[in-house]
Amino acid sequence: MKFGMINGFTDSAFDYVKGKDLSFIEICRNDDEAAEKFIGAVDSVKRNIDRTGIQIASVGRWNAAPNVGGKLDENVYALMIRLMDAAHAVGAPVFVCGCNQDTQISLYRNYSFAVEYFSRLLEETEKRNMKLAVYNCSWGNFVHSPAQWEVVLGELPQLMIKYDASHAYYRNADYLAELDGWCERIAHMHVKGAVSLNGKRIDDPPAGMDNIDWRRLFAILYKHGYDAGLSIEPHSATWKGELGEVGVDFTINYIRPFILR
């Protein structure tokens, strides 16, 4: 397994990850402006990869809205392809995205759109020798759980999953069962703590200081031979600044002993 984290792509971001003795950076873009910034930085990212040896393991676009009444927004798609090209240019093996649900049309038409949309994107990732993964967060994405995976991934055997146990945990789903059932389709994973109390989300503290059962989670990963990315996602409103730095180190020190190969 490869151990890295979500971060930026400046010189200092690469130096930070290298200083933590991690192996990769994951790039997450949440809006068009952020996507354009990464696209425009490809040359500097490549120089930093050569300089530090830190790779880009995954590039993703969250919260896009390609589905408009069951028809593709071509502007959204065009930017998605340009971001995919940037990901390919820097050597990222995985491209991550979702598909929004349009509540003005039927569920059937939403599913039909998602299958067609991901099929079209798969043609592009396959040309670039990349994997396409749908994230399991519900932010701008309805293909996030086994019920939807059975339909969409069942139709598209090359479509993979970017998995984050915290999302299933907060949906009161059995994240260990999801992981066991779908591990062969997982191309990339987030490492993020999650704590709830009496059904209320409390915080996303460092992994190991939370309610996720990391011991059994890793046992399932080893059972299925998972050998891809484990990406730390600092996501807490509490763990910021100096405390955030301590939290990243805590996560690294807690998770690293589980990585046996």
Buried (B, 14 or more C-beta within 10 A) or exposed (E): BBBBBBBBBEEEBBBBBBEBEBBBBBBBBBEBEBBBEBBEBBEBBBEBBEEBEBBBBBBBBBBBEBBBEBEBBEEBBEBBEBBBBBBBBBEBBBBBBBBBBBEEBEEEBBBBBBBBBBBBBBEBBEEBEBBBBBBBBBEBBBBBBBEBBEBBBEBBEBBBBBBBBBBBBBBEBEBBEBBBBBBEBBBBBBBBBBBBEEEEEEBBBBBBBBBBBBEEBBEBBBEBEBEBBBBBBBBBEEBEEEEBEEBBEBBBEBBEEBEEE
